[in-house]
Amino acid sequence: MATTVSPPKQAPQHGAHWKHFRWYICGLLFFATTINYIDRQVLGLLKPVLEKELGWSETDYGWIVFAFQLAYALMMPVAGRLIDWLGTRLGYALAVILWSIAAILHAPARNAFEFQIARFALGLGESANFPAAIKTVADWFPQRERALATGIFNSGANIGAVFAPIVVPFLAVTVGWRAAFVVTGAIGFLWVVLWWWLFREPEEHPRVSREELQLIRGDSDSGAKAVNVSYVALLGNRAAWAFMLGKFLTDPVWWFYLFWLPGFLNRTYGVDLVHLGLPLVVVYTATSVGSIGGGWISSALLNIGWSTNKARKTAMLICAVATTAGAFVAVAGGNLWLAVGLVSVAAAAHQGWSANLYTLVSDTFPRSMVGSVIGFGGMGGAVGGLLVAPAVGKWLDLSNGAYGPLFAVAGGMYLVALVVIHLLVPRIQQNSGTV
């Protein structure tokens, strides 16, 4: 008997279609990721003020950062599966509501322990952003557009990191640091309203035309179901370990820049809250260039005929060498802008490295397994961060604020990570689809 294949289900055709509606959805993902990074960065920007007003030590601050990283590490492996269970529309909305409430709850905190509780809740909610956004891209975009859509929404991380140093100091000076947490945290509720109004699955959305739905579902793999690979099974896969250890070794460097850079500029160069914005805007604007540039390098090498293995690892080597600029921050002396320039190069190179490290997953695993592998690696990165944060705080207290050795270690970590990755995956190639 012949088998009849039904066409994709289409929502009732009422109301006007919005042309290229999938890009509006991508815009929402960009907005959410921007908010995600604003909310996690507020504490670092206010660190000099909070240390003086609440009497924190660097060790106290390290444990506050640890609380965020612990929650992030615990939730990262399961966040994607919770999104699958709840559905993207409800699951993403609940995640943003949770982290927005947690961001606001920083305002009434009176001591380091209460800030740890707020940061832990923030980490629980924020861990769901990237799994939810990546799943949304897979559902709403044909395969050939997914990399572009992912790059666009992921750039929200850099925009958030640029936007926060401009807005947060202004709020803190004009209405107080507690109000800064409330105002930035409340932005998430605006996003939830927009998300609930605009988001449906493509087949159910009245604003999606039949032609756009056919484009979205036109790829041969667009109907493939994601495979929930057990993390125990991934423990036996060398490529999964390469990604996880790459994240474990280098993600803590990014967290160090994100959470400790404002304190470094304040303590070393006397940059107060009012003048903190411009140096940080320079650093995080550079990260946007680095993110795009790192991906461009490997793509350009592939286009001239290089193998995937050679192109990816060459791009990662270039980025790893560039991150060593951070090791020279200690010798910048009293030159603020030389230090800012060195950190900018290192942070930009991190984002270029990260772009290629994420691509390593799709290079070595079929699409149906990418989500599980990214969750596995994300857990590794968060674990690295939670181990490093208390150690950084303790070191700064014991050394009376000696940041130089920390920047030196951070600058050399990428070359170590690249050696580890190469030893585990001597040749980048696609897995068979099993672990």
C-alpha positions, -999 to 999 in steps of 0.1 A, spaced: 0 0 0 13 34 -9 22 58 20 8 93 18 29 121 33 9 149 47 21 185 41 31 206 70 2 216 92 -6 253 86 -24 276 110 -58 291 99 -50 318 74 -66 348 91 -51 382 95 -22 397 76 10 378 72 42 395 83 69 391 56 99 371 69 83 366 102 110 342 114 134 372 117 110 389 142 114 358 163 152 361 159 149 396 171 132 384 203 160 360 209 185 388 205 165 409 229 164 381 255 201 375 252 209 412 257 188 413 288 204 381 300 239 397 299 227 430 314 213 413 344 244 392 351 267 422 347 250 447 370 267 432 401 302 434 386 296 471 376 284 480 411 311 459 429 333 489 440 302 507 455 289 476 472 323 467 487 325 501 504 288 503 515 284 467 526 319 459 537 326 430 514 361 414 510 373 400 477 367 366 491 330 374 499 326 386 463 342 354 450 317 333 469 288 354 455 301 347 419 305 311 429 267 309 438 258 320 403 282 296 387 270 267 408 234 272 398 244 276 362 264 244 363 236 224 380 209 236 355 228 237 322 226 199 316 188 198 322 177 232 310 172 221 274 152 191 284 130 212 306 124 235 277 115 204 256 91 192 283 73 226 289 74 237 253 95 267 241 68 293 245 60 285 281 95 273 291 114 303 278 89 327 294 92 311 328 130 312 326 130 349 319 104 355 346 126 336 371 158 354 363 141 388 362 126 382 397 161 371 409 177 402 394 152 424 412 158 405 445 194 418 446 179 452 456 168 443 491 199 422 498 218 435 529 248 412 531 270 388 511 249 358 520 217 374 507 235 383 475 245 347 472 209 336 473 199 361 447 228 351 424 220 314 428 184 321 416 197 342 388 219 314 376 191 289 377 170 311 354 197 323 330 210 288 323 179 282 301 185 311 277 209 295 252 192 261 251 158 278 245 172 302 219 191 274 200 160 252 200 139 282 187 164 287 159 162 250 149 124 252 149 120 285 130 149 285 105 159 263 76 193 247 80 212 271 57 200 301 78 206 287 113 242 298 116 233 334 107 203 335 131 224 320 159 251 346 152 226 374 154 209 364 186 243 355 202 256 391 195 230 402 221 256 390 247 281 416 235 254 443 231 243 436 267 279 438 279 282 472 261 248 486 272 251 478 309 282 500 316 264 529 300 230 525 318 239 510 352 263 537 364 238 564 354 210 546 373 232 540 404 243 577 405 208 592 399 184 568 417 207 545 438 223 511 433 192 493 446 170 509 420 195 499 393 188 463 401 151 469 400 150 488 367 173 464 348 155 434 362 121 447 352 131 448 315 127 411 314 89 414 320 85 436 289 102 408 269 78 382 283 48 402 272 63 405 237 72 368 236 38 356 247 21 379 221 43 370 192 55 335 196 38 303 184 52 273 166 55 281 129 27 257 119 3 274 144 12 310 137 -14 331 118 13 356 108 34 330 89 26 326 53 24 292 36 55 300 15 75 309 46 65 277 64 75 257 34 109 275 34 113 268 72 104 231 68 120 227 34 153 211 45 156 174 44 166 173 81 141 199 93 117 173 106 144 153 124 138 148 161 164 157 186 180 127 204 182 129 242 217 114 246 225 105 281 254 124 297 268 91 309 271 80 272 289 112 264 316 104 290 330 78 265 332 102 236 366 120 230 351 148 209 325 155 237 354 157 262 374 180 239 345 205 238 338 201 275 374 206 286 378 235 261 349 252 279 362 241 314 396 257 308 386 289 290 351 299 302 364 310 336 386 335 318 355 351 303 338 351 337 369 368 352 367 396 326 330 400 331 329 400 369 363 413 380 372 439 353 353 468 369 369 461 402 404 459 386 399 493 368 386 509 401 414 495 423 443 499 399 434 531 380 409 547 403 381 546 377 350 554 396 314 544 388 307 576 367 338 570 345 336 532 343 314 531 312 338 542 285 366 517 292 341 488 295 323 499 263 356 498 245 364 463 258 330 448 250 327 465 216 359 448 207 344 414 217 317 419 190 345 423 164 363 393 178 332 371 176 326 379 140 363 379 131 370 345 147 342 329 127 353 347 95 388 333 97 378 297 97 352 303 70 377 321 48 402 292 51 375 267 43 365 287 12 401 285 -2 401 247 1 415 240 36 402 210 54 378 215 83 404 202 107 431 226 95 408 256 92 392 253 126 424 246 145 443 274 127 416 299 136 416 286 172 454 289 173 453 325 160 427 334 187 447 315 214 478 335 206 459 368 206 445 361 241 481 362 255 478 400 252 460 398 286 492 385 302 509 418 296 483 439 315 505 438 346 532 457 327 509 485 315 520 505 345 498 535 351 486 537 315 449 530 317 442 529 280 471 505 273 456 482 299 422 486 283 436 479 249 454 447 260 422 434 277 402 444 246 424 422 224 423 393 248 385 395 253 379 398 216 401 368 209 381 349 235 349 355 216 366 344 183 378 313 201 344 306 215 328 309 180 351 282 167 348 261 198 310 260 194 314 251 158 335 222 168 304 205 181 285 207 148 317 196 130 319 164 150 283 155 159 250 152 139 224 180 145 202 157 166 230 154 192 243 190 192 220 202 221 231 174 244 268 180 237 264 218 242 247 211 275 275 188 285 302 214 276 282 242 292 282 223 324 320 220 322 324 257 316 302 265 346 320 241 368 353 257 358 339 291 367 326 281 401 360 265 410 379 296 399 357 324 414 364 317 451 401 312 444 403 346 426 387 363 455 409 346 481 440 354 460 431 391 457 426 393 495 459 375 503 480 394 477 464 428 484 449 431 450 476 417 428 458 412 395 489 407 374 493 369 380 456 364 373 458 381 339 490 361 331 473 327 338 442 338 319 463 348 289 480 314 286 450 292 292 438 290 256 470 275 243 467 248 270 431 242 259 441 239 222 467 213 230 441 193 250 416 195 222 441 184 196 452 155 217 416 143 221 406 151 185 436 148 163 414 150 132 380 168 132 354 147 115 317 139 119 307 112 143 285 84 130 256 96 151 262 73 180 283 75 211 
